[in-house]
Amino acid sequence: MSSGIDALNLQPLSPQDAEYIRVIRLLGQNKDAEALAIIRPLAEKGNAAAQNTLGMLYAQGKGVPQDDRQAVFWYQKAADTVPEAAFNLGGYYLYGMGGLPVQPEKTVELWEKASTDSKQPFATAMMDLGILYMNGADGVPPDQKRAVRLIERAAQAGLARAQDELARLYLDGVGKQQSDKQAFE
């Protein structure tokens, strides 16, 4: 008889994965310099999770000088495999930061990618893409039906902000039939 853990068919962590987990722990303990000494080589070797995390550190100025261009550089490297990196990069295109032009249609492309990733769809991307479609932007016409579908998916994924927004849509009857009952469920 196999134990529950055996039934999961867990694979051993690669040395890179173990180091990345160590980096996350160090960052949680505010040991930024120690974390950076490990994460930068991981990112340079192509570890996409490390690339995304290094991008976030540059975006926030945590352990390194705040530098949007460096954040964009690392997000671009990770965006094909890490939904959160695609989402983060999309924000830079939306606002024209980090040396990128304002391109809301590129934001849509990246947020769509992040929200439909087959391994781990990123609920925040669904929510923010829904808001973008609700309001529209240059090159992105408003699309209330699509907006509501995205916000519903984010709410179903457990994103509290999307659940609140969905309740507001029901209360106001925006994109949904007005329903106090649905709003408070």
C-alpha angles and dihedrals in degrees: 000000000000125000122241091257092052089052090059090062091219117192120220115258117258115238088252092053092049090050091049091053088051089053092053090051092049092050089050088055091049091245091139099158092052091046093049092052088060103033100050094061090045090052092046089052090056104262099156095201089053091047091054092047092049088051090053091049090054091045091053098035090235110160091342133059110277106262122167093190091057090045090054091047092056095039090053090055093051101035096092094060108020114064092202091056091052089050093048092048090050090059090057090053092047093057100027095242133150093034093304123126121244102267114159090176089060088049089055091050093051096042090048088053092049094046095049100042106143095220101042119359109205109235094198089059090052091051097046092043088052091053090047090053091045092056102025125214138210105310092005112089118207113265111183096184093052091044093054093047091053094047090048091052091050090049091049088051087059101255104154094205089056092048089054092047092048090052089052091050090053092046092050096037092235111157088341134066107269109260127165088188094056091043093059098042 
